[in-house]
């Protein structure tokens, strides 16, 4: 997709506030290391932060500089805002967190927590998802070379990325199949199949791998909630420290407006990570929590089976907890 135009005309940007290395005559691109130096120097300069705005409905951004070999952007992130998985076309890039905390997610890798002053630099065709999962706003400075003019969006399918266009085509196909089913009297009045309902639920979630869920609980105030029935836990085992809330009472326990809520369910910013046996019921449950306003609710891909296979801590039936495999 083409990159949206900057939020302020370039002519209004004062280049005196830019602290960046001079352009090299005839240069067509900068290396990731050079871009890292550029954003680091600029973030430490004065006079640019007062231009930053916070926008609840989506990330705010503004192109601060557009030269022949690179451009620079400022981006603000309210809690819960993210880019989604994307690349930067043929552009290399770098960014630094000026304030707040961001997380970088890449397929098959542990989430990387990026603290104020920390840098990330990368070459072209680099795909990631950058998120603000904290409870405070964040601001970051980005540079791209050649100047950014294209981004490709992706959906995470298991451990691999699928082009958003393909994912959209698949969604459109499902929608067409749904409409076709609605026109058939023998299928009832507009009923969704369970596969359609599951696909719709997952399209709203930023699902976590077992390792991502483990790290999220360890470093944030996220809560892992095991919704499996007691009989299933007795057969499969359990996760030490997980909160046990069976599926039939989940919404009542986590709705902040419910008289039956748990003490921890004090507001809608709570991140609930739902765990079931194989990662199907948990997706539907997490989407239901989002319907109640718990916008950070999500689930664990593959459920308890995947958690156990990843060597994460478990308690076997009748046994003591097993530490994470070394």
Secondary structure, DSSP 8 states (H G I E B T S, - for coil): -B----SS-GGGS-GGG-------TT-----HHHHHHHHHHHHTSSSSGGG----TTS-EEEEEEE-SS-EEEEEEE-TT-B--EE--TT-EEEEEEEES-EEEE-TTS--EEE-TT-EEEE-TT--BEEE--SSS-EEEEEEEES---B--EEEEETTEEEEHHHHHHHHHHHHHHHHHHHT-GGG-SS---HHHHHHHHHTT---B-HHHHHHHHHHSS-EEEE---HHHHHHH-B-TT-EE--GGGHHHHH-TT-TT--TT--STT--EEEE-SSSSHHHHHHHHHHHTT-TT-EEBTTHHHHHHHTT--EE-TTS-EE----
